[in-house]
């Protein structure tokens, strides 16, 4: 699976503290799994694309297919580095920013486990539409070690 950072932290801690190269994080990520949220409900084929605009500005484009409306949807937001390595502050609604904490990250930046300061948000992201079962199982075990209920995850169709 490659070395992931941050292993061994308390399950209740949802803040990152890792070595992190923000430029390597830029690009497109596929959403493999997520907790249910109204802003992504009924969405499949979801991707998130990060584009560095400046040292303190990142363009974020979340895109997916809504199976209820049968239309593609796109949300364009912004992000900026947070106070800690592995943390971004993301906004899709004017000046309101939310924590985006990269809890675990493959050494080669092929996958990421992302949460927030709240235990109600969790995503598994990958540079490819799917992950090998062994890698996914290890990521799920890591998420559980952080105290997340992985039974609540929705696995996102990417075809």
ABEGO torsion letter per residue (X at the ends): XEBBBGBGBBAABABBBBBBBAAAABEBBBBABBBBBAAABGBBGBBBBBBBABAABBBBBBBBBBAAAGBBBBBBBBBBBBABBGBBBBBABEABBBBBBBABBBAAGABBBBBBABAABBBBBBABABBBAAAAAAAAAAAAAAGBBAAABBBBBAX
